[in-house]
Amino acid sequence: MAEHYNDNVWDEENEDEEEDTHKEYRDYYKEKMIFMIDAQANMFEKIELCGETTTSFEAAHRTVVELLKLKAIQHPDDQVAVVLYNTRERDKPGGGAGGGDGGADADYFTTPFTAAFEGVRTLLELQQPSAEAVRAVRDLTVDTFRTTIGSLLERRDSSLADALFRIQNSLAASRSAETSINTLVVFTNDPEPCGPCTAPGYKAALAQLNSRVEALQGYRVCLRLFPLAAAVRPFNSGRLWRSILRALSGPAEDPDGEAGHRGEGSSGDAGSGNGAGGNLDWVGYDEALLQELATDPGQRRDPVTAITALFESFKRRLSRKRTLMKTNWVLSGGLKVAVKGYLLVYDAAKNAKRTVYVNPVTNQPLKVITSLVSTTDGRLLERDEISTMKLFKLKTGDTSRLPEVMLPASEVSASGGAGLVSPGLMLLGFKPLSCLRPYHQMQPSIFLRPDERSAPGSTTAFISVWRAMLAEERFALCRYRKAANTRPCLVALISQDEGIDPYGIQTDPPGIHMIFLPYMDDIRYPETAAGVAPQQPSGEQMAASKALIAALDLEKVEAFDLTQVCNPWLERHYAVVEALALSEPIPPWSAIAEDGTRPRRELFESPEAVEAIEAFRLAFPQDVPGRGTKRKAAGEAGGGPAAVKVQKAEAVADAYSGIDWEGLYRSNGFAKLNKDDLTLYLR
């Protein structure tokens, strides 16, 4: 019996009571990202970056524009701002920069009570990322900057402290700065922002800078440093920048027990690397890269690669990992491990059109309120009355034989459902990994991590089971039930070890994949003729197949990664939408050249591939007798397509000449013609 049971069909959510709580919860996941670009003269020196001659200021400008676009697409509810320091022109007292309205709930970067700071210019106020904000930053060129803003003739040792004071004022004016994630991104080539240690004003500038850093610690600010000039010369960050990175390391823990937006999980062997660990781990990783950039070129790897690694690690942290679900994994009668699940792969699709119904008088959106009516007397049912009954109905099949059934909720809870199978994961046992088949996966898997906040000690138990499954090469077979109103299913828990590339960057995070397994009824075997043994390939055919596979190896041309293949049509859709939003011309696009799913021409045109393909064709001939019907030749009876077309044209001409069209026109007889005659006339 394939019944459908919906436990929440009678539950009406009280949105008015939960609106404030939901808004407060969302603020914990919102981010305020402020970009600081140094405008000193050394930022405009020519450098060679990724095979292109540019300046550090232009590279920082392009990076900020790309990150603003990324924010507008991935996290439109976050807020961004752009500040320039060491500038000739400063903000007007009590005023602010342009760059859009920032939305209805935007926290403006400047207020009527905000003071202007010497050498600090606000390019973009703190607001939600939008097309207007991207255009405001994109339109700032080097020539425009030199004409309207300009750089200081002599560097001020207190410029960095003044810029941080500006940011402190903006966060103080924001209503959600104390609960949101606050990130500060600095682009500079100055290893000594307070001047040389022997300078007369060094101690005063350092004290002022430390005061601003301590004030920003109250807002849990996380600072990221990008020295772009390190691509051509060593950059010695010194003790000052390292101490600032340590002091502004961001929040230690978010509301769900996760390390801010830069990782999930807890400390431990299974909680290090990408998506896990504390903020100090990330600070240590950045410090290691900065220390490497300070060494001589002969003693370090490619500096461009190091800067790219620094930037890629930052971009990964921009993609905040939101928990999909939380549940308990029951290992035995009295041992439970709290876990969190993340969806790593899902179907990407265009946004569906959403119909919003509005009031014709006030033009305000209408609020839909659902009420249930009794089928016996037509009265409205109360919430307490209807929540005591549950509805069961067939999804498919003969609904007349098994109609809808109403049962009391107490009987449902006592006879089945949550009374027999509780929600969560229940360990059934372990099996070798060789028992799994690729077709056993029913839907995208869920990546599990320990949830130390929900149940202390879960990390230790999780790591021990994770290590044991890796060592024994086994997977855990479990029963999983998402909620009390869903059916249970079988899942396989497969451990994944941590993967690290030669540069020390994590490629695969440690954890456990939860694979949804099919039931016996869900597996369908290929249909074959009864009593007929399947044909077996010969040795020559097997050799030709192996040669074909070896010749068309994708790794021969370049490294191939399935996760790096983009959906060409979806990418084109977003490219057009982005161009229209930014008032840019639609970029040209070639479906053949830019489609990553098409066969690689250079791979199939190689001599080895041509020989292997031809050998495969000869080993598996396609001219099988009895398949299809042979076409008639053009000279055979019935003629070819050209002869048929000539015959149809002659028949139409004869029929057309047999009707007096001029007489019909004079007598107004066109109105009496049928469809076939009108079609003939229009030809």
N, C-alpha and C positions, 0 to 999 in steps of 0.2 A: 504494500500500500504506500504510494508516494504522496503522503499528505504534506501540506504546507502549514507550518505553525508559526505564527508571528506573535511573540509575546508582547510587543510594543504597539500593536495595532490599536489598543484602547488608551494608550498612555498619551496624554496631551501635554506637551512641554509648556511650562510656565515661563515664557521668555522674559517677562517683566522682572521676575524675581532673580533670574540668573544673568541678566544683562551686565550688571556691575561686576559680578564675579568673573564672568568671561572676559570682560574688557581688561580687568586687572591681570588675569592670567596671560592675555595676549601681550601685554606690555613687557613681560619678562623675555619674550622671544623677539621683540623689536630691537633694532640696532640703529644707533646713531653713529654714522661713519663720517669723520671729518678729515679732509685731506689738507696737508700743509706742504706748500711748495716754496722752497728757498729761492729767492730772486737775486742772489748775489751775482757778481760779475763772472765768477768761476762756473756758474750754472749755464753760461752761454758760450763756453769754450767748445770747440769741435771735438767730438769723440766718434769712434767707430763702434757701432752697436748692431750686431746681427747683420753684418755686411752692408750697413748703411751709414753714411756720414751724417750726423745730426748733432744736436746739443742735448745736454742733460735736461734743460728746461723743456725742450720740445718732446723728449722721450717721456718725461713725467706728465706733461700735458696730455699726450696720447693715451698714456696708461690710465689717467683719471677719467678721460672720456669713455674708454672701454669699460672701466669698472662702473661708471654711472649707468651705462647701457645695461650691464649685467644686473645691477641692482634694480633697475626699472622693470626688467623682465622677471627676475626670480623673486624679488622681495619688494613689491611696490609700496608696502606699508612702512618700510623703514624710512629713515631720514638721512640726508647727506648734506655736506657743506664743503666749500673750498676756500681756503685762506692762503694768501700770499704774505710772506714776511721778508724783511730787508728790502722794502720798496720805498721809492721816493715819495709817492702820494699815499696818503692814509685815508681811512674812512672819515666821513663827516660826523661830527659829534651828534649822537642821538639818531643818526640815520643808518641806512643799511644798503647793501648791494642789491642789485636786481636779480633776475633769474627765476621769474615765475612766482605764482602765488603760493605754491606749496601745498595746495589742497585746503580743505576746510579745517582740518585738525593740525595744521602745520605749526610748529614752534619756531618762530622767526629767530634768526641768529642775532639780530640787533633789536633793541627796544628803544623807546624814547629816552630811557635813562642810561643807555649804554655809552660809555666814554670811548673816544677814539684814542688809538695808541700809535705812537710814532713808529713808522716803518712797518705797519701792518695794514693790509688792504683785504677786505672781504670780497671775494669774487662771486661766491654763491652763498646765500643764506641757508640756514638749516631748514630743510623742507623735504617733502617726499620726492623721490626721483621721478622725473617726468620728462617728456620731450622738450619742454621749455627749458628745464634745467640743463639738459644735455646740450641744447643749442647755445645757451648762455656761456658754457665753458668751451664748447667747440669753436665758437667764433673768436676767441682770444688767440690771435696769432702773435708771433714775436714782434712784428712791426707794430701791431696795435698795442702791445704791452709797452714797448719803448716810447710810444707816442703819448699814451694816456696815463700810464702808471709809472714805469721806469724803475730802475734800481738805485739804491743808495750809492752815493759816490764813495763813502767810507763805511765799512761795516760797523754796526753798533753791537757791542757785546751783550746788550740786554734785549736784542730783537727776539730771540727765541723765548725768553721769559715773558715778553710782552705778548707774543702770539699765544702762548699758553694761558696768559691772563685773559685774553680775548675769548678763548675757548671756554675757560672757566665761567665767564659771564654768560655765555650762551647756554651752557648746561644748567646754570642756576636759574635762568629764565624759563627753562623747559619744565613742564609739569611731570614728565615721566623719566627724567634723567637718572633718578635714583634707582629705578627698577629696570630700565632698559640696558642693553649691551652697548657700551660706548667704546668705539675704536678710533684711534688716532693714527693716521698714516703720514709719515714724514719723508719727503724727498729732498735730500740735501747732499752736498759734497764737502761740507765743512766738518772736519773731525774735531775742531775745537770751537764750539758755538759760543763759549764765554771768553775766547781769546787765549793767548799763551799764558801758561801758569806764572810766568815772570812779569806779566803786564801789571801796571798799577791798579787797574780796576777789576782785576780777575776775582778777587775775593768777594767784592760787592756784587758782581754779576752772578757769581756762583750761589751766593746766599739768596739772591732774588729768584734764581732758577729753582733752587731747592724748595723755596716757599711755594712756588706755583705747582711743582710736582706733588708736594704734600697735599695741596688743595684738590688736585685732580684725583688723588687716591681715594678721596671720599666718594667720588662718582664711579669708582671701579673701572677707570680708563685703562685700555690696553693699547700700548704704543708699538708701532711697527716702523722700522727704519729701512730705507732703500737708498744706498749710496750708488748712484748710477755711474759716476766717474770711475768706480772701481773696475770697470770693464777695460780701462786703458792704463791705469796706474794703481799702485797699492793704496788702500784706504785704511788708515789706522784709526779705528773707532775710539781707541783709548778707554780709560777708566770711566770717563764722564758719561759717554753714551751707554756703556754697559750698565752703569749704575741706574741710569734712567730707565733702561729696558727692564731691569729687575724691579724697580719701584712701581712702574706702570705695567704690570703683568696681567691686569684684567681681573675679573671676578674669579674667586676660588671655586665657586660652586653655584650652579643655577638652581631654580626651584625644584627640578627633578633630580637633583643630585648629579648633574652633568657639569663638566668643566666648561661653562659658558657656551658659546657657539662654536668652540674650537674642538670639541671632543665629547664623546659619551663614554660612560663606563667609569670604572674606578681604577686606582693604581694597582699594579700587579703585572705579572707576565702577560696576561691576556688583556691588559688595559694600557699598553704602551703603543706609541706610534699614532698613525692617522686615526682619528675618531676616538681616541682614548687618552687617558692620562691627564695629569694636571697641567696648569698653565705654565709652571716653571719648566716642564719638559720642552714645551715649544720655545720658551725663552732661551733655554740652553741650546736648542737646535739652531736658533737664529744667531746666538753668540758664536757658535762654532763656525758658521758660515762667514760671519763678519771677521772673525779671527783669521780665517783662511784668506779672505780678501786683503788682509794687511800684510801678508807675506810677499816675498819677491816672486815675480812671474815664473821663474824657473822652479820654484818649490811648491807650486799650487797647480790645480787643474785649470782648465779654461775658465777665465773669470766670467765670461758671458754665460757659461753653463751654470756657474755658482749663483749668479744673479737670477738667472731663469729659475733655478731650483728654489731660491728664496721667494720669488714671485709666485711660482706654482703652489708652494706650500701655503701661501697667503690666500690664493684663490680657492684652494680646497676648503679652507676654513670659512670662506664666504658662503659656501653651500652648506648651510646649517642642517644638521641631521635631526629631524623631528621624529619623536617616538611614534611608531605606528600602533603598538599595543604593549601592554604590560600583563604578565601572567605569572603563575607559579608552576614550577616544574617539580612534580612529586617523584622523588627517587625511591623512597620507601615509605613505610607507614607513618613515620614521624619526622621525615627529613624532606624539606621543601627548599627549593632554590628559586629566588625571585629573578626573573629575566625580563628584558625589554627587547622588542622586535623592531627591525628597521626594514623597509622595503627598498632594496637596492636597484631593482630593474622593474620597470612598468611601461605600459604602452603610452607613447607620446602621441597626442592628437590635438587638432585645432580646438580652440575654445568653442563650445557649443553656444548657439544663440539662445539667450535667455529672454523670455518675454516678461516684461514688467507691466503690470496692470496699474493704471493711475486713475485718480478721481477726475472726471471730466470738468468739475467745477474748480477745484483747488490745484489740480495737476500734481497732487502728492501720491506717492505709491500707496497702493491699497494693502492692508494687512489681512491675510487670509485666516479665518477662524473656522475650524472644523467642529461641527456638532453632529452627534449621532441621534437618530430618530428611531423610536420603537416602531416595529412593523405591525404591531397589534393595535395600538390606540393612537399612534402618531405623535406622542409627546416626546419632548427632548429628554434624553437620558442624562442623569447626573454622573459625575466622574466616579464617585464611590460606588455607584450602582453598576456601571458598565465594566469597571476594573475587576469585578469578581467573576466575569465570564471570559472564556477563551474560545477562539474560532479556529476550527480545523477544516481545511478544504483541499481538494485534489488540485495539483498543478496541471497534470495532464491525465488523459484517460477518460473513462466513461463517468462523467459527473452525475448522470441520472441514476446510475447504479449505486454510487457512493456520494450522496449529497453533502452539503455543509453541515457540520455538527457543532453545537454550542455546549461546552462543558464548564462546570465551575472550576475556578482557578485552584481551589483547594484540592480537588480530585486530581487535577493535572500534576500538581507538585508532589502529591503523595504516590501516584501510580507510576510516574516516569519522569523524563526530563532531568531537572536538577536533582531530583530525589535519588536517582540511580547513577547518573554520570555527572559529576561536578565539573564546572568549567576549568580549563587549564590543561597542562601537560601531565600525562601519567606514563611513567616508564614501564614498558612491557618486557624489555630485554635488549640484548645486543646481538648483532649478526655481522658476518664479514661484509666488507665493502663490495666484494665480487657478486653478492646477491642482487645488487641494484642494477637496473638497466636504464638507458637514457629515456626510454618511453614511459618510465614510471613517474615522471614529473608531470603533475596535472596543471599547475599554475606557477607563476613566479614565486620563488622561494623567499623566505623571511630570514634575515640575519639576526641572530640572537646574541645579546651581551648581558652580563650580570647586572643586576639592579641592587647595589649595596644599600641604597637609601631605604628601599622598601623592606628589606630583610637583611640585617647585619650578618655577615658571614657568608653571604651568597657568592661573593667573589672567590673566596678560597675553595668552596665546594665546586664552583663552576670550573675553575682552573684545573682542579684535580681530575675531574671527569674529562675535561677537554684534552689534557695531556695523556690520559690513559687511552682514550679512543685513538689519538694519533699514534701512540706506540703500538697498540694492538691491531691497527688498521681495521677497526670495526665502527659501525654506526649504531646509534640508539634507536630502537623502534618504540614509538610512543603513540598513545591515543591523545588526540587534541580536540578540545571543544572550546570554541571561541567565547560563547556566552550560553546562558541557560536556554535561550530560544533558538539555538542552532544545533544541527546534527553533528555528532562526533565523527572524526575521520582519523585515519592512520597517517603518521608523519615519520620521516626519517631524519634524524639529527646527525649531520656530518661535520666533523671538525675541520677547520681550515687553519693552517699554520701561517705565521707571519712571513710575508715576502718582502725582501729588501733588495734594491738594485745596487750595482757597484758603487754608486755615489752616496749610499747610505740613506736614500729616500725610500720610505715604505711604499710598496706597491699593492700589497694585500694585507688587510688588517686581520689580526687573529680573532677567532670567534667560531660560531656554530651556525651552519645553514640548516634551516628547517624546510625539508622537501615534502610537499603534499603527495601522498601515495594514492593510487587508485584502488577501488574495490575490485573484486573478481568480475563483477558485472560490467565494469567500466572498460575492460580490456577486450578488444576485438582483434581476432587473428585474421590474417589474409585468407581470402576464400580460394580454395584450390579444387580441382576436379576430383571427385571421390574415386578412390581406387587407382589413380594415376600418379606415379612417382614423379616428382619434379625433376626437370632436366638439370644435370650437373655440368658445369663448364669443363672444357678440356684443359690440358696443361698449357697448350698454346694460348688459349683465351685467357687463362689466369696470368700468364707472363705478359701478355699485351695490356691487361688491366693494371698490373703493377707498374709497368713502364709508363703508362699514361698518368698515373697518380704521381709518380716521381717527377715526371717532366712538368706537370702543372702545379708544382709546389709554390704556394703564395709567398713563402719566406725567401724564395730565390731573388725576387725583385727588391723587396724591402720588408722590414719588419711589419707584420700584419697583426692587428689587435681588433678583435670583434667589437670591443667597447668604444673604438674610435671611429666607427663607420656611422656617419650621420644619415638621417632620413632626408634624401635630396629634396623631396617635394615639401616637407615640413620646413626645411631650412630656407627654401625659396619663399615660402609663405611669410615667414617671419622677416626675411630680408626686405620684402616688398612693404610689409606693414611698418618696419622701422624706417625705411626711406620716406614713406608718406608722412609719418609722424614728425620726422626731422626736416621736412621740406627739402629733401635731397632727391636728385634724379634716381629713378629706379635702376639699379645696377644691371648690366647685361648678364645673361645667363645662358649657358649651353648645356642642354640635358645630357649630351654625350660626354663633354669634357669634365663636367662637375658632378657627375653621378658616380658616387663611390661604390655603388652596387653593380656596376657593369663589369664585364670581363676585362682584364688588363690586356691591352693589345700587344704590348711588348712581350708578355708571357706566352701568348699563343702564337706569335710570329717567330719565336726562336727556332732554330733548326732542330733542336732536340724535341720540342713540342710538336712541330709539324710531322716529324718522323713517327713519333709515338701515336699521334692522332690517326695517321694513315694506317699504321699497323693495327690499331684498334678497329678501324673500319673493315679491314680485310679479315680480321679474326671474327667479327660479328657482322656478316652480310645482312643487309636490310631488305633485299628483294625476296621476300617470303611469298611463295605461291598461295593463292586463295585469299589474299588480303586486299580488299578494295575492288573497284571495277575500273577496267581500262577505258580511257577516254577515246572517243572516235576521232580519227584524223580529220583534217580539214577537207580532204578530198573524198572521204567516205560518204556513205548515204546519210543524208540529214544535213551535211555541210557543217562548217565551223561557225564560230560566233559571228564572223563578218557576213556570212551568207544569211544567217537568221536575222541579222539587223537589216539587211537589204530587203528581205521579204516583208518585215514589219513596216518599213518605210513605204513600200509599194502599196500595201494594204491600206495604210492611212491616207495616202494620196488618192487612191480610188474612192474611198469613202468621202473624202473632202470634196472631190470634184462632183460627186453625185448629189450634192445639196445646193440649192439656189440661195446662197447667202445674201445676195443683193436684193432678191425679192423678199426675203424674211426681214431685212432691214427696213424696206419701204413700208411693209405691212405691220411693222412692230411685232414680228413673230418670234423675236428672241426670248420674250418672256415666257413662251410656251415650250421652249426646248427643254429636254430632260438633261440629266447630268452627263450622259455619254456624249450627246451632241455638243454640249458646251465644252467638254474636254477636247473633243475633236476640233472645235473651232479655235480654241486657244493654242493648239499645236501649230 
